Amino acid sequence: MPGADLLRYYCFFSIFFASLFFNRLSAAHIIGGEITYECLGWTNGDPGTGTRTYQFYMNIYRDCQGGGADFDSAPGGSFPATVTIYTESDEEPYNVLILPNPARNTVNPQEGNPCVIVPSNVCVEQGVYTFPLLDLPVIDESYYITYQRCCRNNTISNILAPGDSGATYFMELTPAAQQVCNSSPTFNNFAPPVICANEPINFDHSATDPDGDQLVYEFCAPFLGGGLNFNMPTAMNGLAPNPESRPPYDPVNFIGPFYNPTQPLGNNTDVNINVNSGLITGSPNAQGQFVVGVCVSEFRNGELLSVVRRDFQFNVTFCEPTVKADIAEDNAVGADLYISQCADRDVFIVNQSFDESFIDDYFWKFDLGNGQDTTVTTWNADLQFPEYGTFRGSLILNPNSQCGDTASIIVELFPEIEAEFTAAYDTCIAGPVAFTNTTIATTEITNYNWNFGDGGGSSNPDPTYRYQDPGLQQVKLRVTDINGCQDSIVKPVSYFPVPALIVVAPNRFDGCAPAEISFDNLSEPVNVNYETFWDFGDGVTSTELSPTHIFESEGTYDVSLQITSPIGCVTDTVFRELIVIDPSPVANFTFSPQDPDVFNPEVTFTDLSQGADQWFWYLEDPYTAQEPNPIHAFRDTGFQEVRLIVTHPLGCQDTAVQVVDIQPKATFFLPNAFTPNDDGLNDVYKGKGFTDGMKSFELNIWNRWGENVFSTDDPQQGWNGRFNNQGQPVPQGVYFSRVAYTPPRGAPVEIKGTVTVIR
């Protein structure tokens, strides 16, 4: 796009300037500035004073919509605008000036750019400070005139910690400039508030020198100043230093290596300033806010007199044209908008130009091949072309206007093509379908796209295709010719052949009666639209596609299957001896002894099963056995369930269950004498026996006079020969005993006898 065309663009964007809300003391509103001066001659016109009178000016630029503070020294400002003067060798200030209220000017963002529409939230204001006249002695060193203020916008893209970075604007009045009463150059224009990404810049950043000195332009580093000391805002690290710090000053910290003072918009952006003219050219390729420094150096007879440093901010965003000629086209061919159409010479072109509110005049112009241009003045163009071919035209907006635009249009019209095909196959033998393309076209067909209706496809002109499943298939053919014209057709293809081979599963079965078998019809092609007839060979039939049948009796069976297609083709097969049914095994066993008890718990099991070749016994948890006739000694009494599972050689099984009763029993025997003389031998009279499960136990001992000398209900407790095991030893002699108890099963037991105490 030519540089002048940049004037046709405006930007849809939002520029947000951050502010530090601390009693509105922040200066995040400042977006640029510079200091210049004018030498008025010897003080009072007298060279003898050795002093020259200077008029200094300072331009400060602020965002007047960003919510920041007003200009310093202005009625709404937070601080007085102070300027500090240093000499090169002195640490202390030479002078500190308080500047008056600045003159205010609004920077017109549309200056020289009539086609740019700037949103209402964009506002840039210039504050022009005129210093009190300064009488400065001519000396052999430089004066530094400095203004510092915090802070910059924290949305700046190319420097580190922008919200913490203030600015220093200064002018060095050199000894050479003092000697010749030099006046500095002044910039002619301030940078536009907004520039467009990916669009050419042609900004005149030149300056004018009243003495006609040589000016040299370059990008240079802006400088830091001030700080975020809110408690002492006028300290040198405060918001508005008073006095300002002395030189040298630190440059801003560019985010390297991508940004630097000579490439402030990035080292991959070809934006430059002409060293002789000050013209800034190039195309920024990324949006954002960028701090930029421009220095104009003034030379006279090869000697440097001064450097004017401007610190400003470029706001780069993506822009859209105010007026743009556009149509609803197929695509773009070079600089032309392109429309193609097939099989129709009536073309309706939709006008998509914008912004319509800025379009005052428009018309279409087309060469229809009759030697004269056809002009259409409606918003959309409805054209009838005389033949197929290529035609050129244009859409013109706001003709003879700086904010107009023209679109070049190519219309290509192509003849019709008509897709068609046929399909053929052997209806009674399953095989491939042969498809034949019969498309009607006067142009070359370059692409065939077949969809056979079951997910399969092909790009061959005349393909063959084998369907896995029968059915009514919706086959689609789409053809494309060399011009990109397309046509398609969808036709039903009825595919119902009988299978070339009948296949079923299982292909053989050996099992035991009763046997439930699921037959799977694996023949292809076949589905529920086919008639099927099964004969299972045992007098039972079925018409299901894949039936399930139970063979109740042993024997060998032939199975037959007949398949009839929906169009009447028939095929059948007999599967000889497909099913073999053997008798099921019969599980049975005996055991001995029939009345095992706790004293005789070993039991022998004898298998009486029929048709078995494998045995599995569940005897007593966790004991099992796999031999035919196991022997097992039971660990516990009571009723024990024994289970035998037998397996036929074909895998059929049967189960037999019997209960074995391991009878519990109890026994108890008493000695007839003991010697309780505390010699450790036979000192206690105590019975012996098997007492598990014994109930209601009693042991009583009496003397010859019928007096009870000992009794207990614990079969494990004995008599020590004393009265109730606690009193005096009983006399030697014969005593009477009686034991009574109830065994685990059966009637109560009573045992009477005598016991002789020997001492």
Disulfide bonds with the S-S distance in Angstrom:
Cys11-Cys319 2.02
Cys39-Cys181 1.85
Cys64-Cys123 1.71
Cys115-Cys403 1.70
Cys150-Cys151 1.31
Cys196-Cys319 2.11
Cys220-Cys295 1.97
Cys342-Cys485 1.83
Cys428-Cys569 1.59
Cys512-Cys652 1.72
